[in-house]
Amino acid sequence: MERGSTVLLAQLMNRIGIGSDINPLSSLLLLARLEPPQLPEIRERIRAVARK
């Protein structure tokens, strides 16, 4: 699956994308591209890190 470009493109075209990869990081990277966090969530994460 590498970086998930084929699966991402399929989703953007309202198709069902199927991919597999032995590296679990690939799935995490693809999920971040398919469902990016919203601005309020990003702000809250930054605040949480700043508090530490």
Short mmCIF file of the C-alpha atoms (twelve columns), coordinates in Angstrom:
data_MODEL
# 
_entry.id   MODEL 
# 
loop_
_atom_site.group_PDB 
_atom_site.id 
_atom_site.type_symbol 
_atom_site.label_atom_id 
_atom_site.label_alt_id 
_atom_site.label_comp_id 
_atom_site.label_asym_id 
_atom_site.label_seq_id 
_atom_site.Cartn_x 
_atom_site.Cartn_y 
_atom_site.Cartn_z 
_atom_site.pdbx_PDB_model_num 
ATOM 1  C CA . MET A 1  0.000   0.000  0.000  1 
ATOM 2  C CA . GLU A 2  2.993   2.268  0.538  1 
ATOM 3  C CA . ARG A 3  1.510   5.705  1.295  1 
ATOM 4  C CA . GLY A 4  -2.063  4.782  0.400  1 
ATOM 5  C CA . SER A 5  -2.361  7.019  -2.647 1 
ATOM 6  C CA . THR A 6  -4.519  4.541  -4.552 1 
ATOM 7  C CA . VAL A 7  -6.878  4.037  -1.613 1 
ATOM 8  C CA . LEU A 8  -7.040  7.793  -1.037 1 
ATOM 9  C CA . LEU A 9  -7.848  8.489  -4.669 1 
ATOM 10 C CA . ALA A 10 -10.554 5.825  -4.663 1 
ATOM 11 C CA . GLN A 11 -12.173 7.440  -1.606 1 
ATOM 12 C CA . LEU A 12 -12.006 10.896 -3.178 1 
ATOM 13 C CA . MET A 13 -13.802 9.472  -6.220 1 
ATOM 14 C CA . ASN A 14 -16.544 7.986  -3.989 1 
ATOM 15 C CA . ARG A 15 -15.285 4.469  -4.655 1 
ATOM 16 C CA . ILE A 16 -14.345 1.701  -2.257 1 
ATOM 17 C CA . GLY A 17 -10.603 1.604  -1.822 1 
ATOM 18 C CA . ILE A 18 -8.970  -1.543 -0.488 1 
ATOM 19 C CA . GLY A 19 -5.337  -1.810 0.441  1 
ATOM 20 C CA . SER A 20 -3.080  -3.767 2.739  1 
ATOM 21 C CA . ASP A 21 0.385   -3.214 4.096  1 
ATOM 22 C CA . ILE A 22 2.512   -5.043 6.607  1 
ATOM 23 C CA . ASN A 23 3.577   -1.721 8.129  1 
ATOM 24 C CA . PRO A 24 0.849   -0.393 10.496 1 
ATOM 25 C CA . LEU A 25 2.225   3.131  10.077 1 
ATOM 26 C CA . SER A 26 0.885   3.166  6.512  1 
ATOM 27 C CA . SER A 27 -2.684  2.809  7.772  1 
ATOM 28 C CA . LEU A 28 -2.202  5.643  10.267 1 
ATOM 29 C CA . LEU A 29 -0.802  7.940  7.589  1 
ATOM 30 C CA . LEU A 30 -3.684  7.151  5.260  1 
ATOM 31 C CA . LEU A 31 -6.290  7.717  7.959  1 
ATOM 32 C CA . ALA A 32 -4.812  11.146 8.680  1 
ATOM 33 C CA . ARG A 33 -5.181  12.013 5.001  1 
ATOM 34 C CA . LEU A 34 -8.745  10.676 4.760  1 
ATOM 35 C CA . GLU A 35 -10.002 12.243 7.995  1 
ATOM 36 C CA . PRO A 36 -7.834  15.233 8.869  1 
ATOM 37 C CA . PRO A 37 -8.427  16.726 12.320 1 
ATOM 38 C CA . GLN A 38 -10.599 19.821 12.603 1 
ATOM 39 C CA . LEU A 39 -9.100  23.134 13.721 1 
ATOM 40 C CA . PRO A 40 -10.603 23.034 17.269 1 
ATOM 41 C CA . GLU A 41 -9.108  19.571 17.793 1 
ATOM 42 C CA . ILE A 42 -5.700  20.793 16.622 1 
ATOM 43 C CA . ARG A 43 -5.863  23.772 18.982 1 
ATOM 44 C CA . GLU A 44 -6.749  21.527 21.924 1 
ATOM 45 C CA . ARG A 45 -3.868  19.173 21.179 1 
ATOM 46 C CA . ILE A 46 -1.445  22.103 20.994 1 
ATOM 47 C CA . ARG A 47 -2.731  23.402 24.341 1 
ATOM 48 C CA . ALA A 48 -2.313  19.958 25.896 1 
ATOM 49 C CA . VAL A 49 1.279   19.704 24.695 1 
ATOM 50 C CA . ALA A 50 2.049   23.246 25.881 1 
ATOM 51 C CA . ARG A 51 0.771   22.372 29.372 1 
ATOM 52 C CA . LYS A 52 3.288   19.526 29.742 1 
# 
